[in-house]
Amino acid sequence: MNLISGIQQVGVGVKKVYEALDWYHKHLGFNTPVIDDAGTAELMLPYTAGKPQKRHAVMAYNLQGGGGLEIWQYVDRTPSPPAFDLHLGDLGIHMTKIKSKDVKALYDRLKKENVAVLGDLKKSPDGRSVLYFSDPYGNLFQAVETEEVFKKTKYKNGGVFGAVIGVSDMEASVAFYRDVLGYDRILYDRTEAFDDYKEIPGGAWILRRVLLTHSNKRPGPFSRLFGKSEIELIRSEERKGEKIFKDRLWGDLGFIHLCFDVLDMNALKEKCEKAGFPFTVDSGAGQKGESFDMGQGAGRFSYIEDPDGTLIEFVETHKIPVIKKLGWFIDLRKRDREKPLPDFVLKLLDIGRD
């Protein structure tokens, strides 16, 4: 059984959650908030200095397809930025990849809206059109050309397609993302100074880039919405990378984790332990796998670390709101976990959105 349904979301730490949500809505079409939850992160003690932390999180999707963004804000403390200027090859999540069927149209739109676009349109090492830009908070995004569209909208891009992750040992990291997360297909493995990275700090250096995807179609209730995804691993050949979250807390500013929707948390836990990557956080520990309340939704979540400590989250979704105003929720525990939800059900999430 394939245990992973797809990339559910990338977490991004910000100072003002609704301000950030408005920006991602206006410019990138993340206009479908599924969860809006203010509470206390009581189970993340390994990554929050051993103390529960009050936080406010909103998870939003772009129904053209792909994963969402979990926009995350501390309530009682000021989140910290990195203590140094980030360069490609530092360890952790550098960029979030998003889908776009028309990268040129997205480029024109973002330029018109005065979004910080880095350089002109580029070609990736495998020949696809790509675009790099930054949000107002310094977080980098790579728009990647793809034909996948779940629902047509007025926006020129879809949701999360993957992530660009800095690593220190390429072979160990490729093995982790292949054996644990199922990214078993290498689309390219090249070492050079890349033209499409020229405008990004560290992009003029010699880098090794390995682009991974999955050869098998993912199962699960949200698999058609999430679609295919890819992970790009980068290693600097000229300097030792620093950990992006060195001396900082999970939830501080920047991309805080990469989250996967999973079908059987118990089976995945066993798989991760056998691979040498045990859960560091598990909301089901001591609760016999019972649901963890997530505001309008419910599920079970856990975390592991990749070989460089980058946080990978797993969520086994139990309940989601479809039309919150009508009190319509779907309990996924009462249906075949591998079977996709009907398209019309997921498209109902977009009712009332622009």
C-alpha positions in Angstrom: 0.0 0.0 0.0 1.2 3.5 -0.9 1.0 5.3 2.4 1.3 8.9 1.1 -1.5 10.7 -0.7 0.5 13.8 -1.7 1.9 17.1 -0.4 -0.8 18.5 1.8 0.9 21.9 2.6 4.0 23.8 3.2 4.1 25.7 6.6 5.2 29.3 6.5 5.9 31.3 9.6 4.8 34.9 9.5 4.2 37.9 11.9 0.6 38.6 10.9 -1.4 35.6 9.7 -4.3 37.4 8.1 -2.1 40.0 6.4 -0.1 37.1 4.9 -3.3 35.2 3.9 -4.6 38.3 2.1 -1.4 38.5 0.1 -1.3 34.8 -0.8 -5.0 35.1 -1.8 -4.6 38.2 -3.9 -1.4 37.3 -5.8 -1.3 33.5 -5.7 -4.9 32.4 -5.5 -4.8 30.7 -2.1 -8.4 31.8 -1.6 -9.9 28.6 0.0 -9.2 28.5 3.8 -10.0 25.1 5.1 -8.8 25.5 8.7 -8.6 28.6 10.7 -7.4 27.7 14.2 -6.1 29.7 17.2 -4.8 27.6 20.0 -1.7 26.3 21.8 1.0 24.1 20.2 1.3 21.7 23.2 2.9 18.7 21.4 5.7 20.4 19.5 8.0 20.8 22.6 11.1 19.4 20.9 10.9 22.4 18.5 9.4 25.1 20.7 12.1 25.3 23.4 10.3 22.8 25.6 7.3 25.1 26.2 3.8 25.1 24.8 3.4 28.1 22.5 0.2 30.0 21.6 -0.3 30.2 17.8 -2.7 31.0 15.1 -2.7 29.0 11.9 -4.8 29.2 8.7 -4.5 26.5 6.0 -5.5 27.7 2.5 -5.7 26.1 -0.9 -5.7 27.1 -4.6 -8.2 24.8 -6.3 -6.3 24.7 -9.6 -4.6 21.9 -7.8 -1.6 21.2 -5.6 -0.9 21.4 -1.9 -1.8 24.3 0.3 -0.1 26.8 2.6 -0.3 26.6 6.3 0.2 30.2 7.4 1.4 30.2 11.0 1.9 33.0 13.5 3.1 33.0 17.1 0.7 34.9 19.4 2.8 35.6 22.5 6.2 36.0 21.1 7.9 37.8 18.2 9.0 35.3 15.6 12.7 35.4 14.7 14.2 35.7 11.3 17.4 33.7 10.3 20.5 35.0 12.0 22.4 35.2 8.7 21.7 35.9 5.0 20.5 32.7 3.4 22.2 31.3 0.3 21.4 28.3 -1.9 23.0 25.3 -0.2 22.0 26.2 3.3 20.2 23.4 5.0 16.4 23.4 5.0 13.5 24.6 2.8 14.7 27.3 0.4 11.8 27.7 -1.9 8.2 26.5 -2.3 7.4 25.2 -5.8 4.0 26.1 -7.2 2.2 24.9 -10.3 1.4 27.1 -13.3 0.0 26.1 -16.7 1.1 29.5 -18.1 4.3 30.8 -16.5 4.5 33.7 -18.9 1.0 34.9 -18.0 1.9 34.5 -14.3 5.1 36.5 -14.9 3.1 39.3 -16.6 0.5 39.4 -13.8 3.1 39.4 -10.9 5.1 42.2 -12.6 1.9 44.2 -13.1 1.1 43.7 -9.4 4.6 44.9 -8.3 5.5 41.5 -6.8 9.2 41.1 -6.4 10.1 39.0 -9.4 13.7 37.8 -9.6 15.0 38.4 -13.2 13.2 37.2 -16.3 11.5 34.0 -17.3 14.0 31.1 -17.1 14.4 27.5 -18.2 15.0 24.8 -15.6 17.7 22.2 -16.3 15.0 19.9 -17.8 13.7 22.6 -20.2 10.5 23.7 -18.5 9.6 27.4 -18.1 10.2 28.6 -14.5 9.8 31.9 -12.6 11.3 33.0 -9.3 9.7 35.6 -7.0 9.5 36.6 -3.4 6.6 37.4 -1.1 6.8 40.6 1.0 8.4 38.6 3.8 11.4 37.4 1.9 10.2 33.8 1.2 11.2 32.5 -2.3 8.8 30.7 -4.7 9.5 28.9 -7.9 6.6 28.7 -10.4 7.0 25.6 -12.5 5.3 24.8 -15.9 2.9 21.9 -15.6 -0.2 20.9 -17.5 -2.1 19.6 -14.4 -5.2 21.6 -13.5 -7.8 20.4 -11.0 -10.3 23.3 -11.4 -10.0 26.3 -13.7 -9.9 29.6 -12.0 -9.0 33.2 -12.9 -5.5 32.8 -11.4 -2.4 32.1 -13.4 -1.0 29.5 -11.0 -2.1 26.6 -8.9 -1.0 25.4 -5.5 2.1 23.8 -4.0 4.0 21.5 -6.3 6.9 20.7 -4.0 10.0 22.3 -2.4 13.6 23.1 -3.0 15.6 21.8 0.0 19.3 22.3 0.9 21.2 19.2 2.0 24.7 18.3 3.1 25.0 14.7 1.9 23.2 14.2 -1.4 23.3 10.4 -1.4 21.8 10.2 2.1 19.1 12.7 1.2 18.1 11.1 -2.1 17.8 7.8 -0.2 15.6 9.4 2.5 13.2 11.1 0.0 13.1 7.9 -2.1 12.7 5.2 0.6 10.6 7.1 3.1 8.5 9.5 1.0 8.4 7.6 -2.3 10.3 10.0 -4.6 11.8 7.2 -6.6 12.4 8.8 -10.0 15.3 11.1 -10.7 14.5 13.7 -13.4 18.0 15.2 -13.4 21.2 15.2 -11.4 23.5 18.0 -12.5 26.4 19.9 -11.0 27.3 23.3 -12.4 26.5 27.0 -12.0 22.9 27.3 -13.2 21.6 30.1 -15.3 18.1 30.0 -13.7 19.6 30.6 -10.2 21.7 33.7 -11.1 19.4 36.2 -9.3 19.2 34.1 -6.1 21.8 34.5 -3.4 24.3 31.7 -3.8 23.1 30.9 -7.3 26.3 31.9 -9.0 28.2 29.1 -7.1 28.7 25.5 -8.3 25.7 23.5 -7.0 24.5 20.0 -7.4 20.8 19.8 -8.1 18.8 16.5 -8.0 15.2 16.7 -9.0 13.0 13.9 -7.7 9.4 12.9 -8.5 7.3 9.7 -7.9 6.6 7.2 -10.6 3.4 5.8 -9.0 0.1 7.6 -8.9 -0.7 8.6 -5.4 -3.9 7.2 -3.8 -6.2 8.8 -1.2 -9.2 11.1 -0.8 -7.3 14.3 -1.9 -5.0 12.7 -4.4 -6.6 14.3 -7.4 -6.5 17.7 -5.9 -2.8 17.4 -4.8 -1.7 15.8 -8.1 2.0 15.0 -8.8 4.7 16.7 -6.9 8.5 17.0 -6.9 11.3 17.6 -4.5 14.5 19.3 -5.6 17.6 18.8 -3.5 20.5 21.2 -3.7 24.0 21.0 -2.3 26.7 23.7 -2.5 30.0 22.4 -3.9 31.8 25.6 -2.7 30.7 26.1 0.9 29.3 24.3 4.0 25.7 25.0 4.4 24.2 26.5 7.6 21.0 25.2 9.0 18.3 27.7 8.1 16.5 27.2 11.5 19.7 27.2 13.5 19.0 28.5 17.1 15.4 29.3 16.1 12.0 27.7 16.9 9.6 25.9 14.6 7.1 28.5 13.6 9.7 31.3 13.4 9.9 33.2 10.1 10.3 31.2 6.9 9.3 27.8 5.6 8.9 25.7 8.7 8.0 22.3 7.4 6.9 20.2 4.4 3.7 18.3 5.1 2.3 15.1 3.5 -1.2 13.7 3.7 -1.0 10.1 4.7 -3.4 7.1 4.7 -2.3 4.9 7.6 -0.2 6.6 10.3 0.5 3.4 12.2 1.9 1.7 9.2 3.9 4.8 8.3 5.3 5.0 11.8 6.6 1.5 11.6 8.1 2.2 8.1 9.9 5.3 9.4 11.3 3.5 12.4 12.7 0.7 10.3 14.3 3.2 8.0 16.0 4.9 11.0 13.8 8.0 11.1 11.5 7.6 14.1 8.6 10.0 14.8 9.9 12.9 17.0 6.3 14.1 17.6 3.1 12.1 17.4 -0.3 13.5 18.4 -1.6 9.9 18.7 1.0 8.8 21.3 -0.8 7.5 24.3 -4.2 8.2 22.7 -4.5 5.0 20.6 -4.4 7.1 17.5 -7.5 9.2 18.4 -8.1 12.4 16.5 -6.5 15.7 17.4 -8.8 18.7 17.1 -7.7 21.2 14.4 -10.5 23.8 14.7 -12.9 22.9 11.9 -11.1 19.7 11.1 -9.6 16.7 12.9 -6.9 14.2 12.4 -3.6 12.8 13.7 -0.2 14.4 13.0 3.4 13.5 13.4 6.9 14.7 12.5 10.2 13.3 11.5 13.4 15.0 10.4 15.3 14.5 7.2 19.1 13.7 7.4 19.8 17.5 8.0 17.0 18.1 10.4 14.5 19.6 8.0 11.0 19.0 9.5 8.6 16.7 7.6 5.1 16.6 8.9 2.5 13.8 8.3 -1.2 14.3 8.7 -3.8 11.5 8.6 -7.0 13.5 8.0 -10.1 12.2 9.8 -12.6 15.0 9.3 -12.8 18.0 7.0 -15.3 20.8 6.6 -16.9 21.0 3.1 -19.5 23.8 3.5 -18.9 25.1 7.0 -21.9 27.4 7.0 -24.2 24.4 6.5 -22.3 22.3 9.0 -21.3 19.8 6.3 -18.3 17.7 7.3 -16.9 14.5 5.8 -15.6 11.8 8.2 -12.9 10.1 6.1 -12.7 7.2 8.6 -16.0 5.9 7.3 -14.9 5.5 3.7 -12.2 3.7 1.7 -9.0 5.7 2.5 -7.4 4.9 -0.9 -10.4 6.1 -3.0 -10.3 9.7 -4.1 -13.2 11.9 -3.1 -15.5 12.9 -6.0 -14.2 16.0 -7.7 -17.4 17.9 -7.2 -17.1 17.5 -3.4 -13.6 19.1 -3.3 -14.7 21.9 -5.8 -17.5 22.8 -3.3 -14.7 24.1 -1.0 -14.5 27.0 -3.5 -18.1 28.2 -3.1 -18.2 31.9 -2.5 -14.5 32.5 -3.3 -13.2 34.6 -6.2 
